[in-house]
Every structure is written in structure tokens, then in C-alpha cells.
Amino acid sequence: MPRVFSGIQPTGELSIGNYFGAMQNYVKLGEQYGREAIYCIVDLHAFTNPAAYDKDLLTQRTFDAALTNMAVGLDPEKVIFFVQSHVREHTELSWIFTTQTPLGDLERMTQFKDKAGVLESIPAGLLMYPVLMAADILLYKADTIPVGEDQTQHIELTREIARRFNHTYGDTFPEPKAVYARDALRVPGVDGAGKMSKSKGNTIAILEPLDSIWAKLRPAPTDPARVRRTDPGNPDKCLIGDYHKLFSDLDTLDMIRTGCTTAGIGCVDCKKALMPGIERTLVPFQDRAAELRAHPDTVRDALAHGAQQARAIAQPIMQEVREKTGLFF
Ligand code: TYM
């Protein structure tokens, strides 16, 4: 039986990139694998990026990230759902892996280079970020990891860490594989300038009011080849076309494809046609989030219970690691 694991950072409001790229798969795999699906809000990872970490906001953001996952359908009664720092073994295993991971492997991580490139002083934790991520996964001997494409290199490194450990200490960990959302490997940001990401300020949040979403979509770039209203366009080369694929029903998709390629519909109307799909998808999540916010203990209790369940799996695996690595116990 495969075991699913994934983590999500509490670095602000979760976006539709998080949703379509990863969270939707958490829910689907959760329905399939029940207690063998383990999800966690990785609060310790948030420390690694000074641009994202704020001591006064971390607690609230952790709560909000949990609430948003529950609002989109993650059911803590079915899966295991908890906060990373509540299971101390994550940092313990991370340290052991840190001592065994070549510096060069970490320095070539693209995400590290991107994030470190804009910092004056680089925290060592930013370099160690993927090691903590490997510990998150391997602490549960998980093998199926739903993530967006940007995490591919980190999962590869996790496989190498598992392989190295198994080679040194005997077969212990599986070599996990990433599972992607087919249509949302890399959801583009609303500025059309690459991946949707909080750090680029180009996100649409899952819990964002519709008028605020419209205010972002209205000026958003479209197919650059469509200079005049009378020019035909290509929805496959258009940010709004990409969003339609995520939100719209087949009739709307047909309508905008024909309209765009024959110049029968203007870009503003094409954007307007996106709003019903956005409303249909996000408003139920927003309603559910409001209910959960009115009953915050539902979220807190779920996380406390989830941490107990996670510990019950993690502790014997950590004990196995202690014994194999020669720690005195
Ligand atoms: P994070 O918090 O940046 O993002 C959470 C998940 O959302 C996906 N994602 C996207 N997918 C498609 N298009 C986008 N624009 C987009 N933006 C975000 C991410 O790929 C991710 O799956 N390192 C991880 C957190 C982590 C983790 C783990 C994941 C820590 N430990 C163990 C898996 C297993 C991260 O920063 O995700």
C-alpha cells in the first residue's frame, strides 16, 4: 500500500497555484488512501525564507493554511493532517540527513539559487531546506508525493538521500516519487511573467473576494499576438486561456476557443466569461472557510489529533534510524 505525504508552507494566503498544483490532489489521494495520506503545514520551512517569515504572523498563517486546506475538502477525519513542528522527529531526522548530504548537492538546487540570489545574508537553513523536506517525507516512509513541478528537484534529492542512507545502513527508506496534477504542473501568475508565487506578488488567493480577483484579471496580459480586437488569438498562448482550462466548463472552453481563434470575442469578454467558473469553484471554499473560522476549535482539535496520529507512525521509524545509526538508546 503506497503512503502519500505532502507539505505546504504557511507563508501567506494560499493561492490557486497551490490549489490546482497540489491541494486538489491532496484531497483526491486522501479519498483514495485515507489514513495512508499524510499532510502537514510545514511551519519550520517558513523560517528559512526571511521574506516569508514573520514571528507575529506565523501562528495565524499556520492556522489559515490549515483552515484553507480543510475548506477545499481535505478531511482530517479521513487523512492525517498536522503541523510539522508538533512532531519533533522531523528536525531530528533532518539533522542526521544534514550530516550526510554533500554541500554541492544543496548548492545546485534551483530554488535555493533563486531565493538566495535576492538576499544580502543567506541563512544556512535556506540551504538545508530540501534536507528538512526529505526528512518530512522519509520519516513516514512515504513513497507518493503530490506536488507542483517546482518541487521536482527536491524530490530527486530526497531519493538520493534515501538511497545513500539505505546503502550505508541497510534497506530502510523507499525512494519516493512525485505525483503531479496533469493540467496544473505550473499555474502561471496573473502578471503572465512565470509561475504564480507569493514571493512574486502575482497570486490569486483561494479565499480572495471575487471583485478583487476581477481587479487583477481585468488588466492581465493576454496572447501578445492579438494586438487589435480584430486579430485572431490563440488560447493556448494566453494566460486567460490557461485559467479557463482550470475553471471553465466544456461549453465555455469551446466558446472561448472558437471566439478567440476567429476574433469573434474580445479579450475583456473572454475574461468576463472566466468569472462564473471562478465563482463556482471558489465561493463554496470561501463559504466553508467562513464556517470554519466561526468554529476555530474544529481546526485546532483536528491538528492536535493529527499530530498524535503522525507521531504514532514517525516515532517507531525514528527509533529504527537511531538504532541503525548507532545512537545510544
Ligand atoms: P509550497 O508551500 O511552496 O507550495 C505548496 C504546493 O503547491 C505547489 N505550487 C504550485 N503548483 C503549481 N503551480 C504553481 N504556481 C504552484 N505554486 C505552488 C508546490 O509545488 C507545492 O506542492 N517545499 C514545499 C513544501 C514541503 C513539502 C514537503 C512538499 C515541505 N516538505 C514534503 C512535499 C513533501 C513547498 O515549498 O511548497
Residues whose N, C-alpha, C, O or C-beta is under 5 A from the ligand:
A	BS01	TYM	F5 S6 G7 I8 Q9 G17 N18 G21 A22 V42 M133 D136 I137 P146 V147 G148 E149 D150 Q151 A184 L185 R186 V187 K195 M196
